[in-house]
Amino acid sequence: MVKEEKKKYLILECRYYNGEDDNPFDEEPDASAVWRYEQWYVENYPKPDEKSPFKELVSDYCGVFGSFESSDGTPVELKALLWNRYEHWSSSDPDGFKEWYCRFYQARVTNRQRRAEERRKILIPRCKYYRGEEEFTGKSGVYQMFWDYEKHWVESLAYSFKNGEQWRKDFESAHLWLLAKRHDIPATLIGMLYNRYMHWGSGGETVESFQKWIEETYVRPAESTDRPLTMHEKQLLADKAAQDYESIFDFAMYLGESDGKSIFLACSNHAAESGLPVFIIIDSAGHVESECSLTYADMLKE
């Protein structure tokens, strides 16, 4: 791993330092100090052939704390450095360090966790069944299977897009570009579904049978399934609503969710006597309510 790639990896393990040139915590003494310690950790992490400046720090730390918070995403070298600085500037009391670590340092998520959350916000709207829930709440069976697959896809790619490399290879080897474009499904997600389909099959599966399975089971008309619609599907419905009701609406745009329903702004140049925007509601099954009492003021409260 080259130096810059290693540096990016180490920065993801930090909670305050994120590669900035200037300390953004000048007005927060504790955070400012930790930012400097993490910066030093990143800049001084040894190459494979170099003597580690962390060896003695880690030995001292492990002798006192053992496996304290070993699975929280912070490497032992960084914990050891923080203990060394805490002992130097504050106190040699291990319990005091533990209290400070959990209350102040651990309370802020790592850059990797923060990045993963941002990626989840991008990936989840691309799913057809998974919406970020902790547990599946719908009907068991094929819907739950797709939910499980999509959750695994989101979590894997949230932490590293490299986790999807094999799925992309599976996608490319099966030449599934048309399927992805037709239904706006990410290549790595189709690749994962294809991988699982071929893995769990009885031996007679083909690319053609997989595409039929996807068309008939994973991608289904909105009115024939209880799964929520993706944002892309909602926008398509909005566009279709605008076309179907072109004598009433001139334009439709997806705005968000309200009381379990999808809200679209439908503008009309000639149907609204008040001159205000006219709203339509499209529910999770794709049914359009063209007459509703929702007003512009109501939307501003959402």
GUKENU-786699 format. One record per residue: z, y, x of N, C-alpha, C in turn; residue in three letters. Coordinates in steps of 0.1 Angstrom, whole numbers, plus 5000, padded with zeros to 4 digits. Atoms other than C-alpha are relative to their C-alpha. Layout:
<rs>
ZYXZYXZYXala
...
</rs>
This chain:
<rs>
500049885009500050005000500050125009met
500149884992499050345015501150094997val
498949925001501550615019500150084987lys
500049925012500450834990500349914987glu
499850095011500350534966501549955000glu
498650034999503850434978500950114995lys
499249885004505150784973500050014984lys
500149995014503850784937500949894993lys
499150115005505650454931501550045001tyr
498649964998508950584945500450114991leu
499749885009508750904925500349944986ile
499750065013508650684893501449954999leu
498650055000512050544903501050114999glu
499149895000513550894904500350054986cys
499749955013515151074875499950154999arg
500149855000515051444886498850045009tyr
501249974992512451464914498849944995tyr
501350055006508951434901498850055009asn
501149964991506951534932499750155001gly
500249854999507351914928500350055014glu
499849934987507152144958501350085000asp
498849915001509952374945501049934990asp
498950065008513252264930500150074987asn
500049945013513152324893501450024994pro
498650005005516952294889500950105008phe
499249904992518052604909501250054993asp
498949955008520352714881500949894995glu
499250125003521852364877500549935012glu
499650054987523952284908499949855002pro
500050154998524451904902498649954999asp
501450045001520851854891499250045012ala
500749954988519552064920500349915012ser
499650084988521551854945499349864999ala
500650135002520351524930498550015003val
501449984998516751654930499750005015trp
500250004985517051714968500249865006arg
499750134995518551374974498849904997tyr
501150085004515751204955498750035008glu
501149964991513151404974500149945013gln
499850064986514651295007499849854999trp
500250155002514650934994498549975000tyr
501450025001510950954986499350035014val
500649964988509951135018500449925012glu
499550084989511950915041500049854999asn
500150145002511350575027499149945011tyr
500750054988510250365057498749924996pro
501150095001506850205062500549865004lys
499650134997506949825066500449975014pro
499850024986506949845104501050105006asp
499049914995509650115106501449954997glu
498650035002513350085109500550084988lys
499649945012514950155076501350095002ser
498849924999517450455074501049964988pro
499250045012518850285042500849885003phe
499450134998520049965058501550015000lys
498649994999523550075067500650064986glu
499649945013523850285034500149894990leu
500050115010522949975013501149905003val
499050094997525349755032501450054996ser
498749945004528249995027500150014984asp
499949995015527350054990500249864994tyr
499850145006527049674982501449955002cys
498750054997530349604999501050064990gly
499049935010532049854974499649974986val
500450005014529949824942499349874996phe
500750125004528249484943498750024993gly
501249995009525649464915500250104989ser
499749905010526849774897498750064994phe
501249955007524149874871498749965007glu
501250054992521549664889498750004993ser
501250015008519049654861499650134992ser
500249885007518950024851498750085005asp
501349944995515650104870500250085012gly
499849934987517250274900500249905011thr
499950094989516750084933501450025007pro
498750004993519849994954500050105011val
500049904989518650224982500350144995glu
499749875005518750524960501450014995leu
498550015004522150424945500850025013lys
499250004987523450384981500050155005ala
500149864995522150734991500950094991leu
499149915009523850894960501549985003leu
498550034997527150714968500450075013trp
499749944987526950835004500250154999asn
499849865002526451194993501250044991arg
498949985008529051164966501349995008tyr
498850024991531551034991500250115010glu
499949894990530751305015500450134994his
499849875005530851604992501150004989trp
499050005011533251494964501249915002ser
498850094999535451184967499649865004ser
500350144996535650834981500549904990ser
499550085011536950704948498849934993asp
501250075006534450434936500050024985pro
500049985014535650474900499550134996asp
500549865003534950844901498550005001gly
501450004999531450774913499349924989phe
500550075011530850514886500050094987lys
499949915011531950764860498950115000glu
501049904998529751034874498649944999trp
501350075000526750794878499649984985tyr
500350045014526950674841499950134992cys
500049885008527751014826498950105003arg
500949904996525451234846498649955004phe
501250044994522851054866499249904991tyr
500750115008522050744844499650054986gln
500349955014522050954812498550064999ala
501449955000518651094823499149885004arg
500850124998515850834821499250025013val
500949994988513650754851498750064997thr
501349955003510250904855499149894995asn
500850115005508750564849500349984985arg
499650025014510650534816499450124992gln
500549885007509650894807498449994998arg
501550015001505950824815499649894990arg
500250115010506150494795500050054986ala
499849955014507350684764498750094997glu
501249925003504350934767498849914998glu
501150095001501950644771500149924986arg
499850075013503450464740499450094989arg
500549915010502650774720498550004999lys
501550015000498950734730499649864995ile
500550145003498750354727500349964986leu
499650055013500650294694499050044989ile
501049975011498150484672498749925001pro
501150094999495450254686500249864994arg
499750135005497149954671499850004985cys
500250015014496549824636501249954992lys
498850065007499849654629501350055006tyr
498849964993502449764655500150154999tyr
499749865001504050104649501250055007arg
498949964991506750114675501349944995gly
498750055005509349924654500649905010glu
499250104991512049714671499749864995glu
500350135006511349424647498950014990glu
501050005010508549314625500649994986phe
499449995014509249394588499149954989thr
501050045010506149274571500049854997gly
500150155003504948934559499849925012lys
500250094988505148654584498649945000ser
501350074999502148464596499150085009gly
501049944991498948614610500350155003val
499749864998500148974605501150015011tyr
499050004990503248904626499549975013gln
500650034987501148744653499350125006met
500749894995498949044656501050115004phe
499049904996502049274656500649965013trp
499450054987503549064684499050035012asp
501049984990500349084704499850155003tyr
500249864998499949454699501250065007glu
498849954993503549524709500049965015lys
500150044986503049324741499050085007his
501149924994499849514748500550145003trp
499449864998501649854743501050005011val
499050004990504649764764499549985014glu
500650034987502549624792499350125006ser
500849894995500249914795500850135001leu
499249884999502950174789500650015014ala
499449994986504550084823499049995011tyr
501150004989501250024842498749954993ser
501350045005497650024832499449895007phe
500550114992497049774859500349874993lys
499650135008498749514836498949964991asn
501150045009495549524815498849965008gly
501250034992493149444844499449864996glu
500550135003492849074835499450004986gln
500549995014492449154798498650075000trp
501249934999489649394807498949915006arg
501050094994487949124828499649904989lys
500450095011488148884798499150074990asp
500849925009486649154776498650015006phe
501349984994483749214800499349875002glu
500650134998483148844807499449954986ser
500550055013482648784769499050104994ala
501049905005480449094765500350054986his
499549965013482449244736500050154998leu
500149865002481449604739499650054986trp
500449965014479749624705501149984990leu
498850025009482849484688501050115002leu
499049894997485049744705499550134994ala
500649885005482650024696500050014985lys
500250015015482149914660501450034993arg
498749985007485949914652500950085008his
499249914992487250154678501349935005asp
498950074995489449894694500050005016ile
500149994986490449944731499649865007pro
500650124994488749704755501149905005ala
498950084995492049574770500749924988thr
499450075012493449494735499149894995leu
500950115004490349304725500049895011ile
500050104989490449124759501349914999gly
498850075002494049024752499949904988met
500150085012493248894717499049885003leu
501050104997490248704731500749905009tyr
499350094991492448554759500949914992asn
499050085008495048434733499249914991arg
500850095009492348304709499549885008tyr
500550114992490748094736501149915005met
498950074994494147984750500649904989his
499350085010495547854717499049924991trp
501050075008492247714703500049855003gly
500050154999491447344699498849955009ser
501150044991488447354723498650044996gly
501449975005485547444701499850154998gly
500149865002486047824703498950065008glu
501149944993483148044713500250154998thr
499949855002482648424717499650034986val
500449975013480848414684501049974989glu
499050035009483648244666501250095001ser
498949904998486148484681499650134993phe
500549885006484048784669500249994984gln
499850025014484048634634501450004996lys
498650005003487748574635500650145000trp
499549864999488348934646499550084987ile
500649925012486049074618500749964987glu
499450055012487648854591501550014999glu
498650015000491248844601500750125006thr
499349894994492249124625499550134994tyr
500649885007489849394611499749964986val
500350035014490049384574499950134992arg
500049885008489249624546501450054996pro
498649955003492249854539500649954988ala
499450045013492649744503500449855000glu
499750145000492949374514501149965009ser
498950034991495849394537501150104998thr
498849915002499349544537500350075013asp
499749934987499149674573499750154998arg
500349855001499250054578498750035008pro
501249964994496150234588500250075013leu
499949924988495450364623499650144997thr
500449865002494950734628498550014999met
501550005000491250664635499549964986his
500450045013490950474602500350114989glu
499649895009492750754584499050115000lys
501049904998490251004598498749964994gln
501250045006487350794587500150004985leu
499849995015488850774552499950154996leu
500149855004489251154552498550045000ala
501449965000485651194562499249944988asp
500750065012484550944535500450074987lys
499549935011486751124510499250134998ala
500749885000485051444519498549984995ala
501350035004481651284514499949964985gln
500050055014482551104481500350114990asp
499649905009484051414467499350145004tyr
500649884994481551654482499750114989glu
500149905010481151824448501350084998ser
498749945001484851914451500550055014ile
499549974987485751904488498950025010phe
501049984990483852044517500449945013asp
499550044987486051924545501349934999phe
498750065001488951684551500549975014ala
499550024987491251664581501449944999met
498750065000494251434588501050095006tyr
498949914995497551624592501249925005leu
498850074997500251364593500649924989gly
499450095010502751154573501150094992glu
499049935008504951274544500449904989ser
499450105011507251044522499249875000asp
500750135000505350734534498650014997gly
501449995003501950874526499350095011lys
500849924990499151014548499550134993ser
500449875005498451384543498750045007ile
501249944996494951524546499850134994phe
500349875005493951884543498549994995leu
501450005005490851904521499750144995ala
500349865003489252244520498850014990cys
501149985009486952364492499750154999ser
500449865001484952684490499850044986asn
500349965013484452664453500849944989his
499350075011486852434435501450054998ala
498649955001490152604442500050154995ala
500049875006490552904419500950105007glu
499149914993493453034438499650055014ser
500549964987491453054470500849935012gly
499250074990494152844488499449865003leu
500550134997493452514505500449904990pro
499750115010493352214482500449885008val
499650124993495251904494499849874992phe
500150135006494551544488501049915008ile
499250104994496751244496499349875001ile
500650134998495550914510501249915004ile
498950094997498150634509499749905010asp
500250104989498650344533498949894996ser
501050095004496250134512498650064999ala
501349935000493450394514499750064986gly
500349955013493750504478500150165000his
500049854999492950874473500550064987val
499449925011494951104450499450145001glu
500749874999492651404444500850114993ser
499249905007495151574421501449985003glu
498650004996498551644435500650145000cys
499349875001501151914434500450065013ser
499649954987501651954471499350145003leu
500649874997501152314482500150035015thr
500149964986500552494514501450025005tyr
498649984996504252604515500749875002ala
499350134998505352244511499649945014asp
500550054988503252144541500750075012met
499349934989504852414563501449955002leu
498650044998508252264556500149865007lys
500050134995507251924569500350005015glu
</rs>
